[in-house]
Amino acid sequence: MTSIKNLTENQWKPADDLPQHIKDLLVPKSPSQPTNYMLAFIQIVSSLKFQKRTGWLDHGVPPLDTESIADHMYRMSIISMVAPPANVNKDKCVKIAIVHDIAESLVGDITPFAGISKAEKHRREEETIHYLHDVIKPYNPDFAKELVELWFDYEEIRTTEARYVKDIDKFEMISTAYEYELKFGLTYNLDQFYAARAAIKTPEVGALCDAVLEKREKLVTKSKENA
């Protein structure tokens, strides 16, 4: 599960890489055993704890130091509790942050350099969200519906809360890049990650990001002086 094995377009399906112990929970499908579906669901999403974020690995960050997808989503959730203004529904922001990358539990963290089109990546993720909906629905149909709605909120930026979470996603990534440079110096070329600042639209998140960029500029200047 979770490895990006088959990059052939339009062939991959969410259940392709499920381990047998999860498949056993889903067959036979019996309404009298809803707990099995909950167990299957949490075992699927547990892979987010162990999958490393591909972008950092691609840029040379050591695997042991590379954050997981769950690490990224967790800190986004914390930021979502703090950064948005009072008129924004922070509870919904947190939910969107927790859900926005949940499809990667099966799809994996596909970067633009993985040899797969943006359209195919989106197809896989959307199909996975509907698959996860079907897995958890026998246990909690209300949550199953909410899961899909929250994911589409984020993907289509349908709400103010989704706009904030989109920006928090970029801010969290930029913060992580800066933290890697604090730890390793300028060993790895992470410049491209900072370009995400241009896409941040909310003033609160933008101000936080600018504070990080200011500190990063001082770090770069100091590193060049010491070189």
C-alpha positions in Angstrom: 0.0 0.0 0.0 1.0 3.6 -0.6 3.8 3.1 -3.1 3.5 4.8 -6.4 4.1 1.6 -8.4 1.8 2.0 -11.4 2.1 5.3 -13.2 0.2 4.2 -16.2 -2.6 6.6 -16.7 -6.2 5.5 -16.1 -5.3 2.1 -14.9 -4.7 2.6 -11.2 -7.5 1.9 -8.7 -7.6 2.7 -5.0 -7.8 -0.9 -3.9 -4.8 -1.9 -6.1 -2.2 -1.9 -3.3 -4.3 -2.7 -0.3 -2.7 -5.4 1.9 -4.6 -8.6 2.4 -5.5 -8.0 6.0 -7.4 -4.9 5.0 -9.1 -6.6 2.1 -10.2 -9.3 4.6 -12.0 -6.7 6.7 -13.9 -5.4 3.6 -15.1 -8.9 2.4 -17.8 -10.0 2.8 -19.6 -6.7 3.0 -22.0 -7.2 5.8 -24.0 -4.4 7.5 -23.9 -6.5 10.7 -20.1 -5.9 11.0 -19.7 -2.1 10.7 -16.7 -2.2 13.0 -14.7 -3.9 10.3 -15.2 -0.9 8.1 -13.9 1.4 10.8 -10.9 -0.8 11.4 -10.2 -0.9 7.6 -10.5 2.9 7.4 -8.1 3.7 10.2 -5.6 1.1 8.9 -5.7 2.7 5.5 -5.1 6.3 6.8 -2.4 5.1 9.2 -0.1 4.9 6.2 0.0 8.7 6.3 2.2 8.4 9.4 4.8 6.5 7.6 4.9 8.0 4.1 7.6 10.6 3.6 6.9 13.8 1.7 8.3 13.2 -1.7 9.4 16.7 -2.5 11.9 16.8 0.3 13.3 13.4 -0.6 13.7 14.5 -4.2 15.8 17.4 -3.0 18.1 15.2 -1.0 16.8 15.6 2.5 17.7 12.4 4.4 14.8 10.0 4.8 15.2 9.8 8.6 14.8 13.6 8.7 12.0 13.9 6.2 8.5 14.7 7.5 5.6 12.3 6.9 2.4 13.4 5.2 0.7 13.1 8.6 3.4 15.4 10.1 2.5 18.0 7.5 -1.2 17.7 8.1 -0.9 17.8 11.9 1.0 21.1 11.9 -1.4 22.5 9.3 -4.2 21.7 11.7 -2.5 23.5 14.6 -1.9 26.6 12.4 -5.5 26.4 11.3 -6.5 26.8 15.0 -4.4 30.0 15.4 -3.9 31.9 12.2 -7.4 32.6 10.7 -9.3 35.7 12.0 -12.2 35.4 14.3 -14.8 35.6 11.5 -13.5 32.4 10.0 -14.8 29.0 11.2 -11.6 27.6 12.6 -13.2 24.2 13.4 -13.9 23.8 9.7 -10.4 24.9 8.8 -9.0 22.2 11.1 -11.2 19.6 9.5 -10.2 20.6 6.0 -6.5 20.5 7.0 -6.9 17.0 8.4 -8.7 15.7 5.3 -7.0 17.6 2.4 -4.2 15.0 1.8 -6.1 12.0 3.1 -6.3 10.5 -0.4 -2.5 10.2 -0.3 -3.0 7.3 2.1 -3.6 5.2 -1.1 -2.4 7.4 -3.9 0.9 8.4 -2.4 2.6 11.8 -2.5 2.8 12.4 -6.3 5.0 15.4 -7.2 5.0 17.1 -10.6 8.3 15.2 -11.3 6.8 11.7 -10.8 6.0 11.2 -14.5 2.2 11.4 -14.1 -0.1 14.2 -15.4 -1.9 16.6 -13.1 -5.2 15.4 -14.5 -4.4 11.8 -13.7 -3.2 12.7 -10.2 -6.5 14.4 -9.6 -8.4 11.5 -11.0 -6.7 9.1 -8.6 -7.2 11.3 -5.6 -10.9 12.0 -6.4 -11.5 8.3 -6.9 -9.8 7.5 -3.6 -12.0 10.0 -1.7 -15.1 8.2 -3.0 -13.5 4.9 -2.1 -12.7 6.0 1.4 -16.3 7.3 1.6 -17.6 3.8 0.7 -15.2 2.1 3.2 -16.4 4.2 6.2 -20.0 4.7 5.3 -21.3 1.4 6.9 -19.8 2.6 10.2 -20.6 6.3 10.1 -22.5 7.6 7.0 -22.6 11.2 8.2 -18.8 11.3 8.5 -18.5 9.6 5.1 -20.5 12.4 3.5 -18.6 15.1 5.4 -15.3 13.6 4.3 -16.1 14.0 0.7 -17.6 17.6 1.1 -14.5 18.8 3.0 -12.2 17.4 0.4 -14.0 19.1 -2.4 -14.1 22.3 -0.3 -10.3 22.3 -0.4 -9.9 21.1 -4.0 -12.3 23.6 -5.4 -11.7 26.4 -2.8 -15.4 26.5 -2.3 -15.3 28.4 1.1 -13.3 31.0 2.9 -12.1 28.3 5.2 -10.7 26.4 2.3 -8.9 29.5 1.0 -7.1 29.8 4.4 -6.2 26.2 4.5 -4.8 26.4 0.9 -2.6 29.2 2.1 -1.7 27.4 5.3 -0.6 24.4 3.3 1.9 26.6 1.5 3.0 28.4 4.6 3.6 25.1 6.4 5.7 23.9 3.5 7.8 27.1 3.4 8.3 26.9 7.2 9.5 23.3 6.9 12.0 24.3 4.1 13.4 27.0 6.4 13.7 24.6 9.3 15.6 22.1 7.1 18.0 25.0 6.2 18.4 25.8 9.9 19.3 22.2 10.5 21.4 21.4 7.5 22.5 24.9 6.3 22.2 25.4 2.5 23.2 21.8 1.8 20.1 21.2 -0.3 18.7 23.6 -2.8 15.2 24.3 -1.5 14.7 27.6 -3.3 11.8 26.4 -5.3 9.6 25.8 -2.3 9.8 29.5 -1.3 8.2 30.5 -4.6 4.9 29.3 -3.2 4.7 32.6 -1.3 3.3 34.2 -4.5 0.2 32.1 -4.4 -0.8 33.0 -0.8 -3.7 35.4 -0.8 -4.9 35.8 2.8 -3.2 38.6 4.7 -2.8 36.8 8.0 -1.0 33.8 6.4 0.9 36.1 4.1 2.3 38.1 7.0 3.4 34.9 8.8 5.1 33.7 5.6 6.9 37.0 5.1 8.2 36.8 8.6 9.8 33.4 7.8 11.2 34.7 4.5 12.8 37.6 6.3 14.6 35.3 8.7 15.5 33.0 5.8 17.1 35.9 3.9 19.3 36.6 6.9 20.3 32.9 7.1 21.2 32.9 3.4 23.3 36.1 3.8 25.1 34.8 6.8 25.8 31.4 5.1 27.3 33.2 2.1 29.4 35.4 4.3 30.8 32.3 6.1 31.4 30.4 2.9 
